Amino acid sequence: MPPIPSEGPVVILGAGGPTGLHLARLMIDRGRRVRVVGRSEDKLLRVFTGLGVEPFVADLTDPTAAAEAMRDHPLAFDCVGTPMDALEDHPKTARAIADAAGRTGARVVHVSSSWSYLPVRARDLPLNETHPRQRGPKPARLRREAEDILQEAGACITHLPDFYGPGVHASTAQKALREGLDRRRIGWIGPRHCPRPYAYLPDAMRIVADLSAHSEAYGQRWLIPGNGDLTGRDIAWLCERNIGLAVAVQTFGRATLTVAAPFDRTLRGFLPLVPHYMRPLSFDTSKLEGLLGPQRLTPHEQAVKATLTWLAEQR
Ligand SMILES: NC(=O)c1ccc[n+]([C@@H]2O[C@H](COP(=O)([O-])OP(=O)(O)OC[C@H]3O[C@@H](n4cnc5c(N)ncnc54)[C@H](OP(=O)(O)O)[C@@H]3O)[C@@H](O)[C@H]2O)c1
């Protein structure tokens, strides 16, 4: 494998989402030239206005298009995200990107979730990278398939907890914060006192960017630390502290969500994951800290304040 290029251009694949945007800013701040790849030029131009990046249109399910996008870019971040009802695209883009990495010699960092480790039971906590990767619901199996294709090709696989922050459009925590701000009532899947890790996206992407500079990170999987575990009640309380008004938590169980699912395609795709969101989760991130050292993370209170400010500006 070639050494990790500490300078030179970086390509962000599937760049039009929040992880791509945060990474692009970080890489520009670190003096790198950045190419951003997506299927819609309009969207790339809109998202990256004024940042001085190179937009590049490609469908990353196509290995030839992926290789063109990655050519002459020794470091690639794979930030591709799909709607919940198109998760089959993850193994397709993974296969194309792995093939393109082989053709171009690019190093790849894959941005993923922790779903590939499901099912995770209370006795398995805190979750670490040695947890068995078998069975689980369909979304977990598709993400695992994509990760395994890329890891086999030498990529660095990063597992982010659910995240929130400026620019985030779809996540359990971001949805709750938006509802807290707009309606003073958050809809929450599972018990209101069930703790799970949540990451503030600017911190999570800084860690992913730092990881990308270490040759030991490649061919390996890494759990990315959240900024602390939160419950639905905690998120409501953090909203209350910021807006100065009471915020209620309305909990939903599987039965209610099953009734609602036929009318909501995102919920329909998410339904197999619901039982896993009803249980606590925690990450053991000692592997990452062994490589990068202890991480300084923004306290949730400060991170939620910044996120609510951003959400209010979007109204
Ligand atoms: N939300 C969370 O809490 C969370 C937590 C952990 C991990 N993750 C995962 O982290 C990853 C990045 O998240 P994100 O929110 O930044 O992603 P995102 O906004 O869902 O998607 C990023 C971009 O991927 C592009 N894309 C999709 N299919 C493509 C294709 N075939 N060719 C080229 N581009 C394609 C889309 O652009 P176009 O449609 O314009 O091409 C989209 O803008 C995702 O896999 C997500 O599931 C999310």
PDBQT file of the ligand as one rigid body, heavy atoms in Angstrom, charges set to zero:
ROOT
HETATM    1  N1  LIG A 401     -27.446  10.474  10.247  1.00  0.00    +0.000 N 
HETATM    2  C1  LIG A 401     -26.782   9.829  11.200  1.00  0.00    +0.000 C 
HETATM    3  O1  LIG A 401     -27.041  10.000  12.407  1.00  0.00    +0.000 OA
HETATM    4  C2  LIG A 401     -25.667   8.868  10.805  1.00  0.00    +0.000 A 
HETATM    5  C3  LIG A 401     -24.942   8.275  11.822  1.00  0.00    +0.000 A 
HETATM    6  C4  LIG A 401     -23.875   7.441  11.505  1.00  0.00    +0.000 A 
HETATM    7  C5  LIG A 401     -23.561   7.203  10.173  1.00  0.00    +0.000 A 
HETATM    8  N2  LIG A 401     -24.302   7.776   9.196  1.00  0.00    +0.000 N 
HETATM    9  C6  LIG A 401     -23.911   7.477   7.798  1.00  0.00    +0.000 C 
HETATM   10  O2  LIG A 401     -22.863   8.366   7.425  1.00  0.00    +0.000 OA
HETATM   11  C7  LIG A 401     -22.824   8.452   5.990  1.00  0.00    +0.000 C 
HETATM   12  C8  LIG A 401     -22.740   9.914   5.581  1.00  0.00    +0.000 C 
HETATM   13  O3  LIG A 401     -23.869  10.597   6.113  1.00  0.00    +0.000 OA
HETATM   14  P1  LIG A 401     -24.473  11.900   5.409  1.00  0.00    +0.000 P 
HETATM   15  O4  LIG A 401     -25.670  12.309   6.217  1.00  0.00    +0.000 OA
HETATM   16  O5  LIG A 401     -23.398  12.874   5.154  1.00  0.00    +0.000 OA
HETATM   17  O6  LIG A 401     -24.960  11.270   4.021  1.00  0.00    +0.000 OA
HETATM   18  P2  LIG A 401     -26.235  11.682   3.070  1.00  0.00    +0.000 P 
HETATM   19  O7  LIG A 401     -26.484  13.126   3.182  1.00  0.00    +0.000 OA
HETATM   20  O8  LIG A 401     -27.343  10.740   3.364  1.00  0.00    +0.000 OA
HETATM   21  O9  LIG A 401     -25.664  11.292   1.634  1.00  0.00    +0.000 OA
HETATM   22  C9  LIG A 401     -24.474  11.882   1.133  1.00  0.00    +0.000 C 
HETATM   23  C10 LIG A 401     -24.513  11.990  -0.345  1.00  0.00    +0.000 C 
HETATM   24  O10 LIG A 401     -24.375  10.721  -0.991  1.00  0.00    +0.000 OA
HETATM   25  C11 LIG A 401     -24.682  10.991  -2.353  1.00  0.00    +0.000 C 
HETATM   26  N3  LIG A 401     -24.928   9.746  -3.084  1.00  0.00    +0.000 N 
HETATM   27  C12 LIG A 401     -25.839   8.803  -2.827  1.00  0.00    +0.000 A 
HETATM   28  N4  LIG A 401     -25.763   7.825  -3.757  1.00  0.00    +0.000 NA
HETATM   29  C13 LIG A 401     -24.783   8.189  -4.613  1.00  0.00    +0.000 A 
HETATM   30  C14 LIG A 401     -24.247   7.615  -5.783  1.00  0.00    +0.000 A 
HETATM   31  N5  LIG A 401     -24.707   6.445  -6.282  1.00  0.00    +0.000 N 
HETATM   32  N6  LIG A 401     -23.262   8.271  -6.442  1.00  0.00    +0.000 NA
HETATM   33  C15 LIG A 401     -22.794   9.457  -5.972  1.00  0.00    +0.000 A 
HETATM   34  N7  LIG A 401     -23.259  10.048  -4.866  1.00  0.00    +0.000 NA
HETATM   35  C16 LIG A 401     -24.246   9.424  -4.192  1.00  0.00    +0.000 A 
HETATM   36  C17 LIG A 401     -25.921  11.892  -2.309  1.00  0.00    +0.000 C 
HETATM   37  O11 LIG A 401     -25.839  12.899  -3.297  1.00  0.00    +0.000 OA
HETATM   38  P3  LIG A 401     -26.662  12.825  -4.678  1.00  0.00    +0.000 P 
HETATM   39  O12 LIG A 401     -27.973  12.157  -4.378  1.00  0.00    +0.000 OA
HETATM   40  O13 LIG A 401     -26.782  14.231  -5.135  1.00  0.00    +0.000 OA
HETATM   41  O14 LIG A 401     -25.791  12.000  -5.570  1.00  0.00    +0.000 OA
HETATM   42  C18 LIG A 401     -25.803  12.552  -0.922  1.00  0.00    +0.000 C 
HETATM   43  O15 LIG A 401     -25.695  13.947  -0.956  1.00  0.00    +0.000 OA
HETATM   44  C19 LIG A 401     -24.099   7.776   5.475  1.00  0.00    +0.000 C 
HETATM   45  O16 LIG A 401     -23.794   6.496   4.984  1.00  0.00    +0.000 OA
HETATM   46  C20 LIG A 401     -24.963   7.678   6.737  1.00  0.00    +0.000 C 
HETATM   47  O17 LIG A 401     -25.853   6.588   6.694  1.00  0.00    +0.000 OA
HETATM   48  C21 LIG A 401     -25.346   8.629   9.472  1.00  0.00    +0.000 A 
ENDROOT
TORSDOF 0
